[in-house]
């Protein structure tokens, strides 16, 4: 989850002029990265073997 502190830190990295779309895209990216990190820490991961199995099913 994003916090005001994280949003403000990202906002500081932007130039003086930017579009709302750029900001929203950056915030979505940061949220997805943080979600992935949390999932990894909670062992909510998919093994490489499971990925290989799923990919093979796509190409049958």
C-alpha positions in Angstrom: 0.0 0.0 0.0 1.2 3.5 -0.8 1.7 6.0 1.9 1.7 9.8 1.8 5.4 9.7 2.5 6.1 7.4 -0.5 3.9 9.5 -2.8 5.6 12.7 -1.7 9.1 11.2 -2.2 8.1 10.2 -5.8 6.6 13.6 -6.4 9.9 15.2 -5.5 11.6 13.2 -8.2 9.4 14.6 -10.9 10.3 17.7 -13.0 8.4 21.0 -12.3 6.0 20.2 -15.1 4.5 16.7 -15.8 1.3 15.1 -16.8 -1.1 13.4 -14.4 -0.8 10.3 -16.5 3.0 10.1 -15.8 2.4 10.4 -12.1 -0.4 7.8 -12.1 1.8 5.4 -14.1 4.7 5.8 -11.7 2.5 5.3 -8.6 0.9 2.1 -10.2 4.4 0.8 -10.9 5.6 1.4 -7.4 2.5 -0.2 -5.9 3.0 -3.3 -8.1 6.6 -3.6 -7.1 5.7 -3.3 -3.4 3.0 -5.9 -3.8 5.5 -8.3 -5.5 8.0 -7.7 -2.7 5.3 -8.5 0.0 4.2 -11.6 -1.9 7.8 -12.8 -2.1 8.4 -12.2 1.6 5.2 -14.2 2.4 6.3 -17.0 0.1 3.4 -16.4 -2.3 5.5 -17.2 -5.3 5.2 -19.5 -8.4 8.2 -21.8 -8.9 10.0 -21.9 -12.2 8.8 -25.5 -12.7 5.2 -24.4 -12.3 5.8 -21.6 -14.9 7.4 -24.0 -17.3 4.4 -26.4 -17.0 1.9 -23.6 -17.6 3.8 -22.3 -20.6 3.9 -25.8 -22.1 0.2 -26.0 -21.8 -0.2 -22.8 -23.8 1.6 -24.2 -26.8 -0.2 -27.5 -27.0 
